[in-house]
Amino acid sequence: MTADAFLFWFLAFVVLASGLSVILMNNPIYSALCLAMTMVGISALFVTLNAFFIAGVQLIVYAGAVMVLFVMVLMLFDLKAEVQAFTRGRVTGALKIASVGLLAGLIVAAITVSMSLIPEKTTDNPVMVGNGMETTKALGNILFSKYIFGFEALGVLLLVIAVGAVALARSKGGTHEH
């Protein structure tokens, strides 16, 4: 077994184990931490594929920003009362795993069917031309010129959500009121 194959199988095991831990953990905070580990593992898999830009985006956007939003949503709940909602027993744990397996099967079937529908690749898209830094530069130019309004609007929306979550959690009757 080569080092690349060993690294892939090790990272695949880490991603699968932490992904299963997301749905099997009793505490929602531990589930969020396992989800962050899953996202870091997926980012490491992208690094092994020499897709450094996607790996960086995976870390910054998903393991960073999205996890912050998840933790802010968890702040809104009274976790002592919510733990009972997450821990129902072994039967529901098996149902969770079965539903994840069913969802994974549906995703694999959808990918298999859609792969036959994908047309030949063209070089009309400036992001697809070249490799390495040329693609990242083209993506940056398009993002910060053609789609700048949507990019900035999303940033403002995420900021408003973060401030609102903290304000609701600290307000009278909120879960973290003083």
C-alpha positions in Angstrom: 0.0 0.0 0.0 1.4 3.4 -1.0 1.5 6.4 1.3 -1.1 8.1 -0.8 -3.5 5.2 -0.5 -2.9 4.9 3.2 -3.5 8.6 3.7 -6.7 8.4 1.7 -8.1 5.5 3.6 -7.1 7.0 7.0 -8.8 10.3 6.1 -11.8 8.4 4.8 -12.1 6.5 8.1 -11.8 9.8 10.0 -14.5 11.5 7.9 -16.9 8.5 8.2 -16.3 8.1 12.0 -16.8 11.7 12.7 -19.8 11.9 10.4 -21.4 9.0 12.2 -20.6 10.6 15.5 -22.6 13.7 14.4 -25.8 11.7 14.5 -24.9 9.4 17.4 -23.7 11.9 20.0 -26.1 12.7 22.8 -24.9 16.3 23.3 -25.6 18.7 20.5 -22.4 20.6 21.1 -20.4 17.4 20.7 -22.3 16.8 17.5 -21.3 20.2 16.2 -17.7 19.5 17.1 -17.9 16.1 15.3 -19.3 18.0 12.3 -16.4 20.4 12.3 -14.0 17.4 12.4 -15.9 15.9 9.4 -15.4 19.2 7.5 -11.7 19.4 8.4 -11.3 15.8 7.2 -13.0 16.6 3.9 -10.7 19.5 3.5 -7.7 17.2 4.0 -9.1 14.9 1.3 -9.2 17.9 -1.1 -5.6 18.6 -0.2 -4.7 15.0 -1.2 -6.3 15.7 -4.6 -4.2 18.9 -5.0 -7.3 21.0 -4.9 -5.9 23.5 -2.4 -8.3 26.3 -3.2 -11.3 24.1 -2.5 -9.7 22.8 0.6 -9.1 26.4 1.9 -12.7 27.4 1.1 -13.9 24.2 2.8 -12.0 25.2 6.0 -12.9 28.9 5.9 -16.5 28.7 4.9 -17.8 25.4 6.3 -15.5 24.6 9.2 -15.3 28.2 10.1 -18.3 30.3 9.3 -21.0 27.7 9.1 -19.9 26.1 12.4 -20.1 29.5 14.1 -23.7 29.8 12.9 -24.5 26.3 14.1 -23.1 27.1 17.6 -25.0 30.4 17.7 -28.2 28.5 16.9 -27.4 26.0 19.7 -26.9 29.1 22.0 -30.6 29.9 21.5 -31.7 26.6 23.0 -31.8 25.6 26.6 -29.4 22.6 26.2 -30.3 21.0 29.5 -33.9 20.5 28.3 -32.9 19.8 24.7 -30.6 16.9 25.5 -33.6 14.7 26.2 -34.9 15.5 22.7 -31.6 14.2 21.2 -31.4 11.1 23.3 -34.4 8.9 22.6 -32.7 5.5 22.7 -31.1 2.8 20.6 -34.1 2.4 18.3 -34.0 6.0 17.1 -30.3 5.8 16.8 -30.7 2.9 14.4 -33.4 4.8 12.6 -31.0 7.7 12.2 -28.3 5.5 10.8 -30.8 3.8 8.4 -32.1 7.2 7.2 -28.5 8.3 6.6 -27.8 5.1 4.6 -31.0 5.6 2.6 -30.0 9.3 1.9 -26.5 8.2 0.9 -28.0 5.6 -1.5 -30.3 8.2 -3.0 -27.3 10.6 -3.4 -25.2 7.9 -5.1 -28.1 7.0 -7.4 -28.6 10.7 -8.3 -24.9 11.2 -9.1 -24.8 8.0 -11.1 -27.9 9.1 -13.2 -26.7 12.7 -13.6 -23.1 11.6 -14.7 -24.6 10.3 -17.9 -26.4 13.6 -18.5 -23.3 15.9 -18.2 -22.2 17.3 -21.5 -18.6 17.5 -22.7 -16.5 20.1 -20.9 -15.9 23.3 -22.8 -13.4 26.1 -22.2 -16.0 28.9 -22.5 -16.0 29.4 -18.7 -12.9 31.5 -17.8 -12.7 29.7 -14.4 -12.1 26.4 -16.1 -9.2 27.6 -18.3 -5.7 26.9 -17.0 -4.7 25.3 -13.8 -3.4 26.4 -10.4 -3.3 30.1 -9.7 -4.8 31.0 -13.1 -8.1 29.4 -12.1 -8.1 30.9 -8.6 -7.4 34.4 -10.1 -10.2 34.0 -12.7 -12.6 32.9 -10.0 -11.6 35.9 -7.8 -12.0 38.3 -10.7 -15.5 37.1 -11.5 -16.5 36.9 -7.8 -15.3 40.5 -7.0 -16.6 42.1 -10.3 -19.7 40.4 -11.7 -21.1 39.0 -8.4 -19.9 41.6 -5.9 -23.4 42.7 -4.8 -24.5 39.2 -3.9 -21.2 38.5 -2.2 -21.5 41.7 0.0 -25.2 41.1 0.6 -24.5 37.6 1.9 -21.8 39.0 4.2 -24.3 41.6 5.6 -27.0 39.0 6.0 -24.6 36.7 7.9 -23.6 39.5 10.2 -27.2 40.4 10.9 -28.0 36.7 11.7 -25.0 36.6 14.1 -26.0 39.8 16.0 -29.6 38.7 16.1 -28.8 35.3 17.5 -26.7 36.8 20.3 -29.3 39.5 21.0 -32.1 36.8 21.2 -30.0 34.6 23.5 -29.3 37.4 25.9 -32.7 39.0 25.9 -35.3 38.7 28.7 -36.6 35.2 28.6 -33.7 34.0 26.5 -31.6 31.0 27.4 -28.5 33.0 28.5 -30.2 36.0 30.2 -28.4 37.4 33.3 
